[in-house]
Amino acid sequence: MKVLVAGASGALGRPLIRRLRDAGHEVWGLAHRPDSLKTIERLGAHPLKGDALNRDNIFEIVERIRPEVVIDQLTSLPASPFDLPKSLPADCRLRLEGGGNLFEAARTFKVQRYVQQLSGFYLDGEDGLATEASPLRINAPGTIGESARMYTALEKRGSSAQEMEGVGLRYGFFYGPGTWYWPDGAFSRHLFKGEVSLIGKGSSTFSFIHVDDAAQATVAALTAPAGLYNVVDSQPTKMSEWLPAYARWIGSDAPPRFDEQEAFHLLGKESVYFQTRLTGACNRKALQILGLSPQRLAWLGV
């Protein structure tokens, strides 16, 4: 199968290319920077230099390659999660406008299937774990709400082309090599510096996913029934449990604690919401249909 991966050199793109190649697919990787193109070539895929924000460029590429499947992993994320607020406008523009160009090109040139990266961590599970029927938290404060509205638009776009099969993969918080949540990642560096705190009861539930497990599920999505899938691990864990365990795992001191009122004044409404209101996601559908077999979180039990 001929597969075009946009955003192919990122933390997920690298293991995804390897798994696609191992499965016998012909892989084309779209990127903009020269170092990213070298990475794609080194992994055994065909590198494609392109700019998703240039509509004519993207249409030319898709018309020339004529892929059977397009996997949209376009992101413009910062090196540190602390920089998300200032980077979010560029990220939204790339995913909505750049991804929109890619989506329209795929539809124009009769791509059979479009696989879209989505969010499995800003879902509203109300009093339980979120399912594929759960909405995103579009009314949440700050960047959480902004991101949720962006992902809602992506979900709506993905289901809009009746002539093209749409698969939406709602990934959990990525961890593993090249991500924020790894011993050499940005989140760990902030913990070592004492810049991460635990707020209130830390009652938010997080659903993570290792990038290699996410890559496996993405390859399976090439032939699975169209629709939404929550691609998350099987250990939804409260912030009050996983954050201290993570600190022990990397050898950091335990994070300082603030009550909610104190954190509201020092860190803002969004930080309090992030640590006290999130719900994890249920992965039952991905287990059954995508064959997802997520590894256990490395830091739990430490």
C-alpha positions, 0 to 999 in steps of 0.5 A: 500500500502506498502511504503518505505520512505528513509530519513524518519525522516527529516523535511518533513519525519515526516509529510509525515509518519503521512499522509501516516499512516492516509491514511492507508498505511503500512510505513517503514522508512529508517534511519541511526542514532538511534535517527532517528529510534526512531522518525520513530517508535514513528510516527507509521512506521516500522523503518529500520536501513540502510546505503544508501551508502552501496549497499549490505545493501540497496539491502537486505532491499528492497528485504526483505521488497518488497515495492510497492512504494519507496519515496526517500527523502535522504538528508545530509543538514547542520543545517544552510544554511550558511554551504551549500558550505562545506556540498554539496559534502556529500549531492550530494554523498548521493543523487546520489550514495546512492539514486542510490543504492536505485533506482537500488534496487527498479528496481531490485526487481520490485517496482512499483513506485519511488517518487524522491525529486527534486528542484523547486527553482533553475529552469529557468523560463526565464522571467516568472514562471518556469513550469515542462518543464523548465530546472534547472540553471546548469550554475549558479555560486557556489553551485547553479549550483552544486545543479542544476546539481545534481538535473538534474542528479536525474531527468534524473535517475528518467525517465530512468527505463521504467519498474518502474513509476517515479514521480519527485516532485520539492519542493519549499523552505521548511518552517515550523517546523524543517526547516531553515525558521521558527521562531526557524530555522537557517535562523531566527537566522542569521537574528537576528544576522544581518548576512542576507542582502538584495542585490540590488533590491532583484529581485529574485522570491522565491517559498516556500512550507510548509512541511505539504503541501509538505507531502500532495502532496507526498501522492497524488503522490503515485497514480497520473500519473507519471512525474514531478510536481512543488510542490510550494505554490501559492505566488511566491514572490520577495526577496525584499518583503518577506525578510523584511516581514519575519524579521517583522514576527519573530521580527527582525530588518530589514536586511541591504542593499547592492548594487550589486557591493558592495555585489559582493565584500563583499559576492561574485557572488553567493550571488548576483545571489541568490538574483537577478536572481532566478525565482519562479515556477508555481504550476498549474499542482500540483493544478490540479492533486495532489490536492495541496492546499498550505497555505498562507505564514505566514509572508506576510501581517505582 
